[in-house]
Amino acid sequence: MKTTGNTIFMTGGTSGIGLELARRFRDLGNTVIISGRRKDLLDQIALEDAIEGVVLDVADPASIAAAYADVTARHPVNVLITMAGIMQPENLQDPAHLATAEATIDINLLGTIRSITTFLPHLQQQPDPVIMTVSSGLAFVPLALTPTYNATKAAIHSYTQSLRLQLAGTNLQVIELVPPAVQTNLLGGAAPDPTWMPLDDFTNESITLLQQHPNADEILVNRVHFLRAAERESRHEAAVTALNSAH
C-alpha cells in the first residue's frame, strides 16, 4: 500500500486507533473520510481536524448502501479500512450476555463483511486499490473477559486470508492490521490500562511498517508478536495463561 495520494474511506474512525490513523494518513497527503453513527461527533472532528465524516451504522445494511452511494459519488475511493468495532466484557454464565454477543458479531464481523462486499466492485475500478481489515492480537490468544470479541477477530483474520486468496491475481491488495492492547477506550468505555501500548507509539510504528513494507499482508507492530506467533512457536498455552493472569 502506498501511504500518500490515496482516497481512504474508513468505517469507524471517530476515536482511538481509527481517528489517530485518519490523522496520520491525512498528514501524509491522503484524502480521508471517516464514518460513525453520531453526526455531532463527526461534525466536531471535521471542524477540529479537517477530516470529512459520513454517518454510517455498519450494523444496518441500508446505512452502508447509503454511505457508499454518497461517498463514491463524490470521491474516487481506492482504500477501504474496516475499523468499526466494539469490545465488551461478557459473563458466559449469565444468559444476558447473548445480547452483547449478537451485537459484537453484527458490528465487528458482519459489519466488515457487508462493507467489503458493498465497496469491492468500486475499489476494483480504481488505481492502487486496498482493503485493510482490522483484527487483534486476541484473534490468536483469547482474553477470557471478551469471548465474542476474540471470536469475531479470529473470524476477521480467517476471512481476510480467504479474501486475499480469492483476489490473488487482481490489482487489489488485502492487508490485515493486527493491534495489540492499545491505550484507547475501546473496552466498554473503561479507562485504558497504562501497561497497554501507547496510541501514538502504535500508530507511528504501524505507519512506518506500511512505508517500509508496502506489499505486506499483515501489519504487526513488535508488541503483538507475542500473541501472533504463540501457536507457531508452540507456546500458545503459556501465552493464554500469561495474558489472562494479567487481567
N, C-alpha and C positions, 0 to 999 in steps of 0.2 A: 504494500500500500504506500503510495506517495503521501507525504504529510503536508503538502501545500497544494493549492489550486483546486481543491475538491469542493463539491457542494454536498454537505453532510446533513442528513436528517436523522435525528436521534429520538427514538421512543423513550420517553422519560427525559431526564436531564435537568430537572428543576432543583436538584440538591445533590450533595455528596459527590461520588465519583463522576456521575454524569455531567453535572454542572461544571466541575473543575476541568474535565476533559474538553467540554464545549469551549471553555475559555482558552485553553491551550491551543486547540485547533484553530479558533478564531485568530489568535495572536500569530499563528504560523501562516496566515494568509488564506484560510478557507472560509467559505460561506457556511455558517452553521445555523440550523433550525432545530430547536428543541421542542418538546411537547410535554403535556401533562394535563391533568384533569381540572386544575384551578386556573381560571383565566386571570384572576387578580395577581397570582404569583408570577405567571408568565409575563404579564404587563410590567410588573416590578423589575423582573430580570431584563426585559427589553430596555427599560429606562436606565437601569444601573450598569448593564453590561453590553448593551447594544447587540444582543443576541435575539433574533426573532423567535417567537413562540407560537405554537399552534395547539389548540385544545384537542386532546386525544385521550380516550379511555381504551386501553388495549383489551379490556375485558368485553368490549362492545364491538362486534364486527361492523356495525353501521358507522360507528365513530371512526374506525380505521379507514373505511371506504371514503368517508367524507374528508378526513385529513389527507389521505392520499390524493384525492381529486384536487384539493386546494393547493397542496404543496407542489405537486408535479405540474400543475398548470402554470405556476409562477417560477419554478426553479428546476434546472436540469440536474436533479439529484443523482449523484453517482455513488454515494456511500450511504448505506443504512447501518446504523448502530442500534441494536435492540437492548437498550439499557433499562427499560421499565421493569420494576420488580418490587416485591415485598418480602420481608423476612420477619416472622413472628414465632414466638415460642409456643409449644403445644404440649399438653399433658395427654398422652395417648390412652391413659386410663379414664379420662373424662370424655364421654361422648360429645360434649360440646365442642371438642377440638375439630370436629368434622367441618364446621363452617369455615374455620381458618384454613384447613387443608384444601377445601374446594376453591376458596378464593386464591390461595397461593398457586395452585395448579392453573387456574383460569388466567391469572395475570402473568406469572413467570413463564410457564410453558406454552399454553395455548396462545397467549398474547404474542409471544415470539413467533410461533408458527404462523399465526394469522398475519402478522406484519410482514414477514418474509414472503409469504405466498402472495400478498397484495402487491408488494413493491418489486418482486422479481422480474416480471416482464419489462417494466420500465428501466430497471437497472441494466438489463441485458442490452439495451439500446444505447447506453452511454459509454463514453471512453473511460478506461481505468475503473471499472465498477468493483465495488467491495461490499460484502456483507460482514459485519462484525457482530458476533454474538457475545454475550457476557455470561460466563458460568461462575465458578467459585472453586477455591481450594476444597470446599466442603462437598463438591461433587465426587471427590476421591477419598476423603476421610470424613465420615459423618460426625456432626455435632449432635448429641442426643437431644439437646434442647430444641432443635429446629428440624424435626424429621422430614416434613414435607418440603421445606425449603431445600434441604440437602437433595432430596429425590428429584425435585424439578431441575436442579443444577446438574445432576448426573444425567438427566434426560437431555438437557440442552447440550451437554458435551457429546453425547451419542448422536443426537440429531444433527449437530454441526458436522460431525465426521461423515455422516451419510450425505448431507447436503454437498459437502466438498467433493465426495466421490461421484455423486450424480452430475456435478458441474465440471468435472475434470474434462479438459479439452476445450472448455469455453474460455472466454476472457474474464470471467467473473471470479475474483479471489474471495475465499471464505476464511475469516480469521476468528479465532476464539480468544477473548480476553479472559484471563483466569485470575481474579483478585484473591489475595489472602484476606485476613481480617484487617480492615482499614478503618481508620478513625472517622466514621460517619455516624449518623443517627439512624441507619437502616434497621437495626434490630428493634423493631417495635417502638421506635422513638426513644429508646433508652440512651443514656449518655455513653459515649464511646469509651472503651477501656484504654487507659494510657499505654498498655503494652501492645496494642494493635499498631499497625504500620501507619505513620502519619500520612494524611491525604496528599500533601504536597510531594512527599517522597515517592508515593505510589505513582502519581501522575507524571512526575519528572522521569522516573525510570521507565514507565510504560511508553512515553513518547520517545525516549532515547532508543528503546528497543525497536520501535517501529521504524525509526530513522536508520538504525544500523542493520536491521534485518527486514527489508521491505517485502520479502517473499515468505515471511514466516507464517506458519499455520496457527501457531499459538503464541500469545504474548505472556510470558511467565517472568514476573519480577523474581529476584533472587529469594525473597521471603516465602514465596509459595511453593518452592521446590520440595520442601519438607513434606507437604501434603501430596503434591502432584506425583512425586516419584516413589511414594511409600510402597505401593503394590509392586512396582517393578523392582524395587530394591529389597523385597522380602522383609519389610518391616512395618507392614500395614497394621498388624495388631498392636504393636508398640506405639504407633502413631495415634491410633484410636484412643488408647489409654492415656497418652500424654495430652492429647487435645481435650479430652473430656474431664481429666483430673484438674485442668486449669479453669474449668467453668462449673 
